[in-house]
Amino acid sequence: MSEFYIQDKQLSNITRTIVKDERGHSLFLLVGRWGTQGDALSLYQMNGALVASIKQISFTFGSRFEIYENYTKVGTLQKIFNWPGDFYYVKQLNWSVHGDIYNHHYKIHHFNKEIMSMDKAAFLTGDYYILEIPDPANAPTCICIAAIMDYWLYNRNRKMKSALRFANFKLSNNFD
């Protein structure tokens, strides 16, 4: 089983994100931006070769993302439902993403086969996401999915804070 480490709060940022192995060696670089339809993130090996990318394709009825490996579309990730917990599905790959998305503790499955598990850990050098991936060939796609999950979580938290500010504003100004 291969483990990949990403520093906490780096996936959804518009900065360069480095993915490391368990020995601390840099393996991948994730760059790009989020926010509008057509925005993309690209995952490069440290030698500069593009291995995967994500393209945001829709805002209507929820965001959807296309995932590419070596310039070939391998799937489209979309949220299916969120009650009682979030459930995401990657068409074409038949992968499901489920678990505690809010706390970065979730898994990706292809039917009964585990593709990836995500968790968090604290080290002396900081907090990290740990991606455990049994087949290293799935690592680029799994890293892309983890970036999308982090983006959705970040946007959900931002929308919830905006709604709370609006509700507090209404209450403090006695609007009906």
N, C-alpha and C positions, 0 to 999 in steps of 0.2 A: 504494500500500500504506500502510495506517495503522499507526502504532506506538503502543502504550500502555505506560506505565511504572507499576510497582507496587513500592514499597520492599520489599526482601528481608525475610522473616520477618514480614510483615504479613497475608498472606492467611489463615493458619490461626489467627491470634490472635482473641480476642474483643473486639478494639478496632475502632474505625472505621478503615477502609482507604480511602485516596484513590487513585484511578486518574487518571494525568495523561497528557497528550499529549507529543510530542517537544519542544515549546516550554516545557513545565513548567506548562501550564495545567491546572487541575483539571477533570476531565470527569465522573467518577462517584464516588459514595460507597457503600461496601459495609459494611453493619452487620448485626448479629445475633449468634447464638451457635451453637456445636456441642456435641455430647456425648450427647444423648439423642434417642430417636425422637421425631419431630415438631418438632425444632429447625429453625430456618430462618435463612437469610441473605437480605438484600434489597439490591438494587443500585438506587441512585437517581441520576438526573441531578442536577447541582448546583442546578437550579431546584426540586428536591423531587419531581419526577415519578418514580414507580416504573417501572423499565424491565424488571427481571428479578428472579427470586428462586429460591432453592434450598430444598427441603424434604427432610430426612432421613426416609426412610420405612421402613427395615428394618435390623435388626441380625442377623437370622438368615441364616446362610449368606453373610455379608458384607454390608456396608452398601450400600444403594441410595439414590439421590437423584433426586428429581423436579425438573426444571428448568422454570421458567415464564417467559414473556415477556408483559408486559402482562396479567397474570392468566390467561393461557392456557397450559396445559401443552404444552410442545413436545418433551419427551423425558424418558427415564429413563436415568440413567447407572449402569452397574454394571461391576465388574471381571469379565472373562471368564476369563483365566488369567494365571499369572505365571511361566511357564517357556518359553523361556529369558529372556524379558523380560516386563514387564507389558503387558497389552493390555486396554483399556477400550472399552466400546461404548455409544453413546447410541441407544437404541431410538427409533423414530419419525423421527429425523433421519438415521439410517444413517451416523453419524459414528463413526470409530474414533480412539482416542487411543493413541499408541504412541511409544516412544523411551526415553530415559534419564530416567525419572520422578524417580529419586533425586537427580539433579543439575539438575533443572529444565530439561532440554533435550529437548523432545518436540514432536510435531506432532499436529494433528487433521486428518483427511482425510475427505472424502466420496467414496468410491471412489478415483479418481486425482486428484481436485481437492483442493488444499491449502486448508484453512479457516483454520488458525492455526499459527504456530510459536512456541515458548517458548524463551527463552534467558536467561542472566544476564549482567549487565555491572556493572563497577565504575566509579563516577564520583566526583568530589571530594565530592559530597554524600552518598555512601553506595552500597551495593549495591542493584541493582534487578533485577526480572524485566522482561524485554522481551517483549511479546506483539505479533507481527507478524501483522496480519489484513488480507488483501487486500480483503475487502468489509466496510466499517465497520458495515453492518447486522447482521453476525454478532458484533460486539463484546460486547454484553451476555451472550449465551449463552457465548461463549468465556471471558469473565472469570469467569463462574460455574463453568465446568468447571475453570479454573485454580485456583479456590478449593477445589474438591473434591479435586483432585490434591494440593494442598498439605496439606489435612486428612488424606488417607490417608497421605501420607508422614510427617507429624508423628505420627500414631497408630502407624504401623508402627515408627518409631524409638523411641517410648515403650514399646511392647510388647517390642521387642528388648532394651531396657535393663532392663526388669523381669525378663525371662527370664534375662539374664546375672546380675543380682543374685541371683536364686533359685539359679542353678547355682553361683555362688560361695559362697553361704550353705551349700548342701548339701556342697560340697567342704570348706569350712573346718570343718564340724561332723561330718564323716565319716559322713553318712547314706548308706544304700544306695539 
